[in-house]
């Protein structure tokens, strides 16, 4: 039996006993309650907050994806060909990129125009924000190859623009790979994205690649690296709240939100609150919701981040109160909205408001169905609620069936 064939609690217990730790010693080392460790191992609970899971993984000296059993019944089975993982991997690690082995004539057709690349990238960003991995995977390999060809065939300002477009395409591919559990491929892609950004003379694109890097570290459970990467880039930008344009303040704010997410998951709530306060000040100064490099920032997203921080720090009543204060006419992308709805579902579930929790999960599914299918924490929450349901054929049971979550 592999680690993917057993429950989260069984993986925790097996790793704990191998390291000769008692439940009390593991709880102390991970800074979680003994009650949580016991309930996980007894399968009374099937999940926990990502903050607690990250700390358990660190205390057990195993990677978070391994603790979660990413190929098991909770993690969705990924058809790598259908969502384009293999094609994207091959493009990111092509022989042509290896120093000394490149072929300048690898693209046989006429190089695309900057206008064509702009249009294609805009479509890719739209698909990404809706969480449609299969569509995005079908599009990205060709887009990256075209953008790479353009950087070689064009000159002057057109070449500079092509490098910027290549960097954006690589960033989208990298975040998609990370979201599908391929963070190592995502990291490779971001190195290439940053190399292209340095040739584009686009300071904000450079900073957004660092924001994506912070998220890759976050998904790997490398929380200190995630926070430090975001903060170093934010400090280099040194924003001027009076003179800077809204776009520059927004990118700085996005970096502070990344740092806040890493700090709160690492149970450093005070530091997270400091980062959040600065980000919310930037959002208030901007005064509207922006969409930069397919990433939202403004009063709405900053408020959503505060709700997430409350959930991560297990202040569930506070999370629901903060959610009531969200701007009614605000905008975020469908995937960000779905993530917020998942936070509300978790808060309601932890407060034993199961019906309200299921309502939020169903709303998340309507908002970004494919995204929810591949989101591990979302799937865990569905399983937890389905296990607690008294009757079969309830809405959450049907949702579990649609997501192929075993109950």
C-alpha positions in Angstrom: 0.0 0.0 0.0 1.4 3.4 -1.0 1.0 6.7 1.0 -1.6 7.7 -1.5 -3.9 4.8 -0.6 -4.4 5.7 3.0 -6.0 8.6 4.9 -4.4 11.8 6.0 -4.6 10.5 9.6 -2.9 7.3 8.7 -0.1 9.2 7.0 0.4 11.4 10.1 0.4 8.4 12.4 2.9 6.4 10.3 5.3 9.4 10.0 5.0 10.1 13.7 5.7 6.5 14.8 8.7 6.3 12.4 10.2 9.4 14.0 9.5 7.9 17.5 7.3 10.8 18.5 4.3 10.5 20.8 1.1 12.4 19.9 2.0 15.0 22.6 5.5 15.4 21.3 4.3 15.9 17.7 1.7 18.4 18.8 4.3 20.4 20.8 6.8 20.3 17.9 4.2 21.4 15.4 2.6 23.9 17.7 -0.8 22.4 17.2 -3.3 20.9 19.8 -2.9 17.3 20.9 -6.7 17.0 20.2 -6.1 17.8 16.5 -3.4 15.1 16.2 -5.6 12.5 18.0 -8.7 13.3 15.9 -6.7 13.1 12.6 -5.2 9.8 13.6 -8.5 8.4 14.7 -10.1 9.7 11.5 -12.7 11.7 13.5 -11.3 14.6 11.4 -10.2 14.2 7.8 -8.6 17.6 7.4 -7.3 20.7 9.2 -6.3 24.2 8.4 -3.5 24.6 5.9 -1.5 26.4 8.6 -1.8 23.3 10.9 -1.1 20.9 8.1 2.0 22.8 7.0 3.4 22.8 10.6 2.7 19.1 10.9 4.5 18.4 7.7 7.5 20.4 8.9 7.5 18.7 12.3 7.4 15.3 10.6 10.2 16.4 8.1 8.1 15.5 5.1 6.9 17.6 2.2 3.3 18.9 2.5 2.2 17.3 -0.8 3.4 13.9 0.5 1.5 14.4 3.8 -1.6 15.3 1.8 -1.3 12.2 -0.4 -1.5 14.2 -3.6 -2.3 11.2 -5.8 -4.9 9.7 -3.5 -8.6 10.1 -3.1 -8.4 13.7 -2.0 -6.1 15.0 -4.7 -7.8 14.9 -8.1 -6.3 12.5 -10.6 -4.7 14.7 -13.2 -4.8 13.6 -16.9 -1.4 15.1 -17.7 -2.0 15.0 -21.5 -5.5 16.4 -21.3 -4.4 19.5 -19.3 -1.2 19.9 -21.3 1.3 19.3 -18.5 3.6 17.2 -20.7 3.5 19.7 -23.5 4.2 22.6 -21.2 7.0 20.7 -19.4 8.6 19.9 -22.8 8.4 23.6 -23.8 9.8 24.9 -20.6 12.7 22.3 -20.6 13.3 22.0 -24.3 16.7 21.1 -25.6 16.8 24.4 -27.4 17.1 26.2 -24.0 20.2 24.4 -22.8 23.3 26.7 -23.1 25.3 25.8 -26.1 22.7 23.6 -27.8 20.1 26.2 -28.9 18.8 26.3 -32.5 17.8 29.8 -33.7 15.8 28.3 -36.5 13.6 26.1 -34.3 10.4 27.9 -35.4 9.7 27.2 -39.1 6.9 29.6 -39.8 6.9 33.4 -40.0 7.3 34.8 -36.5 4.0 36.2 -35.0 3.4 39.9 -34.8 3.3 41.8 -31.5 -0.4 42.4 -32.0 -1.0 38.7 -32.4 0.9 37.9 -29.3 -0.9 40.6 -27.3 -4.3 39.1 -28.4 -3.3 35.6 -27.6 -1.9 36.5 -24.2 -5.1 38.4 -23.3 -7.1 35.2 -24.1 -4.7 33.1 -22.0 -5.2 35.4 -19.1 -8.9 35.3 -19.4 -8.9 31.5 -19.4 -6.5 31.4 -16.4 -8.7 33.6 -14.4 -11.6 31.2 -15.0 -9.5 28.2 -13.9 -10.0 26.3 -17.2 -6.9 24.2 -17.1 -7.6 22.0 -20.1 -8.2 25.1 -22.4 -5.1 26.8 -21.0 -2.9 23.7 -21.4 -3.9 23.4 -25.0 -3.0 27.0 -25.7 0.2 27.7 -23.7 2.8 25.5 -25.4 2.1 27.2 -28.8 2.0 30.6 -27.3 5.3 30.2 -25.5 6.9 28.9 -28.7 5.6 31.8 -30.7 6.7 34.4 -28.2 10.2 32.8 -28.1 10.4 32.9 -31.9 9.4 36.5 -31.8 12.2 37.5 -29.4 14.7 36.0 -31.9 13.2 37.3 -35.1 12.3 40.9 -34.1 14.5 43.8 -33.2 14.4 47.1 -31.4 11.3 48.0 -29.4 9.4 45.1 -30.9 11.9 42.6 -29.5 11.7 44.3 -26.1 7.9 43.9 -26.2 8.2 40.3 -27.3 10.4 39.5 -24.3 7.7 41.0 -22.0 5.0 38.9 -23.6 7.2 35.8 -23.4 7.7 36.5 -19.7 4.0 36.8 -19.1 3.3 33.5 -20.9 5.9 31.7 -19.0 4.6 33.1 -15.7 1.1 31.8 -16.5 2.5 28.4 -17.4 4.5 28.3 -14.2 1.6 29.2 -11.9 -0.6 26.6 -13.7 1.9 23.9 -13.2 2.2 24.8 -9.5 -1.5 24.8 -9.1 -1.6 21.3 -10.5 1.0 20.0 -8.1 4.1 20.5 -10.3 5.8 23.2 -8.3 9.3 22.1 -9.5 8.3 22.7 -13.1 6.8 26.0 -12.0 10.0 27.1 -10.5 12.0 26.3 -13.6 9.4 28.3 -15.7 9.7 31.3 -13.4 13.5 31.4 -13.8 13.0 31.6 -17.5 10.2 34.2 -17.0 12.5 36.4 -15.0 15.3 36.1 -17.6 12.8 37.3 -20.2 11.5 40.1 -18.0 15.0 41.5 -17.5 15.2 42.0 -21.2 11.8 43.7 -21.4 12.6 46.7 -19.2 9.3 46.2 -17.4 9.8 46.7 -13.6 6.3 45.7 -12.7 6.5 42.4 -14.7 9.7 41.6 -12.9 8.0 42.2 -9.6 5.0 40.1 -10.5 7.3 37.2 -11.4 8.7 37.5 -7.8 5.1 37.4 -6.5 4.6 34.2 -8.5 7.8 32.8 -7.0 6.5 33.6 -3.6 3.4 31.6 -4.3 5.4 28.6 -5.6 7.4 28.6 -2.3 4.1 28.9 -0.4 2.7 25.9 -2.2 5.8 23.9 -1.4 5.5 24.8 2.3 8.6 27.0 2.2 6.9 29.8 4.1 9.9 31.7 5.2 11.2 31.8 1.6 7.7 32.8 0.4 7.6 35.8 2.8 11.2 36.9 2.2 11.0 36.8 -1.6 7.9 39.0 -1.5 9.3 41.4 1.1 12.7 41.8 -0.6 11.0 42.8 -3.9 8.6 45.1 -2.1 11.4 46.8 -0.3 13.3 47.3 -3.6 10.2 49.1 -5.1 10.0 51.5 -2.1 6.6 52.9 -3.1 5.6 56.5 -2.9 1.9 56.8 -1.9 1.7 60.3 -3.3 3.5 60.1 -6.6 3.4 56.5 -7.7 0.8 55.5 -10.3 -2.0 53.1 -9.2 -0.4 50.2 -11.1 2.9 50.4 -9.2 1.1 50.7 -5.9 -1.0 47.7 -6.8 2.0 45.5 -7.6 3.6 46.5 -4.3 0.3 45.6 -2.6 0.2 42.2 -4.2 3.6 41.5 -2.9 2.5 42.5 0.6 -0.5 40.1 0.4 1.8 37.3 -0.6 4.0 38.0 2.4 0.9 38.2 4.7 -0.3 34.8 3.4 3.0 33.1 4.1 3.3 34.7 7.6 -0.2 33.7 8.8 0.2 30.2 7.6 3.4 30.1 9.6 1.4 31.1 12.6 3.0 34.5 12.8 -0.2 36.4 12.9 1.2 39.7 14.1 3.6 39.9 11.1 0.8 38.9 8.8 -1.4 41.7 10.2 1.4 44.2 9.6 1.7 43.2 5.9 -2.1 43.2 5.5 -2.4 46.7 7.0 0.1 48.1 4.4 -1.5 46.3 1.5 -5.0 47.6 2.6 -3.5 51.1 2.8 -2.3 50.8 -0.8 -5.7 49.5 -1.9 -7.4 52.4 -0.2 -5.1 54.8 -1.8 -5.9 53.3 -5.3 -9.6 53.3 -4.5 -10.7 50.8 -7.2 -10.1 47.2 -8.2 -7.4 46.7 -10.8 -6.5 43.7 -12.9 -2.7 43.5 -13.5 -1.0 40.6 -15.3 -4.2 38.6 -14.7 -3.9 39.3 -10.9 -6.5 41.4 -9.1 -5.7 44.1 -6.6 -7.8 46.7 -4.8 -10.1 47.2 -1.9 -12.0 44.0 -2.7 -9.0 41.7 -3.0 -7.3 43.2 0.1 -10.5 42.6 2.1 -10.7 39.0 0.8 -7.1 38.5 1.9 -8.1 39.6 5.5 -10.8 37.0 5.5 -8.4 34.3 4.4 -5.9 35.4 7.1 -8.7 35.0 9.7 -9.5 31.5 8.5 -5.8 30.5 8.4 -5.4 31.7 12.0 -8.6 29.8 12.9 -10.5 32.9 13.9 -13.6 31.7 12.1 -16.2 34.1 13.6 -13.9 37.0 12.7 -13.6 35.7 9.2 -17.4 35.7 8.7 -17.7 39.1 10.2 -15.0 40.5 7.9 -16.7 38.9 4.9 -19.8 41.0 5.6 -17.6 44.1 5.1 -16.5 43.2 1.6 -17.3 45.9 -1.1 -20.7 45.0 -2.6 -19.7 46.1 -6.1 -16.1 45.0 -6.0 -14.4 42.8 -8.5 -12.0 39.9 -8.4 -11.4 37.1 -10.9 -13.6 34.0 -10.8 -10.8 31.8 -9.3 -10.1 34.4 -6.6 -13.8 34.6 -5.9 -14.1 30.8 -5.7 -11.1 30.7 -3.2 -12.9 33.3 -1.1 -16.1 31.1 -1.1 -14.0 28.1 0.0 -12.7 30.2 2.9 -16.3 30.9 3.9 -17.1 27.2 3.6 -14.2 26.3 5.9 -15.3 28.9 8.5 -18.9 27.7 8.5 -17.8 24.1 8.6 -15.5 24.7 11.6 -18.4 26.4 13.4 -20.7 23.5 12.6 -22.8 25.5 10.1 -22.8 22.6 7.7 -25.7 23.8 5.5 -24.1 27.2 5.1 -20.8 25.6 4.3 -22.3 23.4 1.6 -24.0 26.5 0.1 -20.6 28.2 -0.2 -19.0 25.2 -1.8 -21.8 24.9 -4.4 -21.3 28.6 -5.1 -17.6 28.0 -5.6 -18.3 25.2 -8.0 -20.6 27.4 -10.0 -18.0 30.1 -10.1 -15.0 28.0 -11.1 -15.9 24.3 -11.5 -12.6 23.1 -12.9 -10.6 25.0 -10.4 -12.5 23.4 -7.5 -12.0 20.0 -9.0 -8.2 20.3 -8.7 -8.0 22.2 -5.4 -6.9 19.9 -2.6 -8.2 21.9 0.3 -11.5 22.3 -1.4 -11.7 18.6 -2.0 -10.8 17.9 1.6 -13.6 20.2 2.8 -16.1 18.5 0.6 -15.1 15.1 2.0 -15.3 16.3 5.6 -18.8 17.6 5.1 -19.9 14.6 3.1 -18.7 12.3 5.9 -20.7 14.3 8.4 -23.9 14.3 6.3 -26.6 12.2 7.9 -28.3 11.2 4.7 -27.0 10.0 1.4 -28.2 11.8 -1.7 -27.7 15.2 0.0 -26.3 18.2 -2.1 -22.8 17.7 -0.6 -22.9 14.0 -1.5 -23.7 14.9 -5.1 -20.9 17.5 -5.1 -18.5 14.8 -3.9 -19.6 12.6 -6.8 -19.1 15.3 -9.3 -15.6 16.0 -7.9 -14.8 12.2 -7.8 -14.1 12.5 -4.0 -14.4 9.2 -2.3 -16.5 9.2 0.9 
